[in-house]
Amino acid sequence: MKSHLMLLLAVVWAIPTAAKADERWSASAEALVMSAPALPGVVLGGMAEGRLSLSPTVHLTLQLGGGSASDSNETWDISQTHLLALAGAGVSRTLGRARLSADLLGGALIISELDQRHQIQRLTEANIPDRQQSSLAAGPLLAIELGIDLELFQRWFVRLSGGPQATWLSVDGARRLHAGVFTGLGVTHAF
């Protein structure tokens, strides 16, 4: 499987293309779905991306995003807010109306969590303590992003991206590595 992927990448990068040299900058907005590192399930949110082309094949990338995840157990309703910032470099290749890219990204993930006991209003009226608790976790985030931008019309693209990610967070009092995946769907405009 790995050798097939390497062969495909070699063929794609060997095919000559007419790179658009005047498209130095691009900006993307994407709906984001990623594995939740501290809860079962997924984080739903959004991502903004800026990209600077250094050459027809090499670029720098900056991504800022956020999302939310929730869960519950016998005692608590759990709500999390995820904020992330990533920077990195990558390679891209234009094939007709499509642009393929691969990026290596690194940055930070911050998770704010609010836990409220079930029936919070009744507990508040009864003046019962410890009705809610909050916590904050932060850690490094690494990702490999594979993407395809398909040009719809003059410098406007639909974008599909995704790949593996890994973060190192303190969860339940212990630091642990969480590996997961992410995917995004959005639009890109080249400047």
Protein Blocks (a to p, Z undefined) as FASTA:
>chain_A
ZZmmmmmmmmmmmpccdddfklmbccdddddddddfkbgcddddddddddddfbfkbccd
ddddddddddddfkbccddddddddddddddddehjaccdddddddddddddddddehkl
mmmmnopghkbccdddddddddddddddddfbghiacddddddddddddeehiacddddd
dddddddddZZ
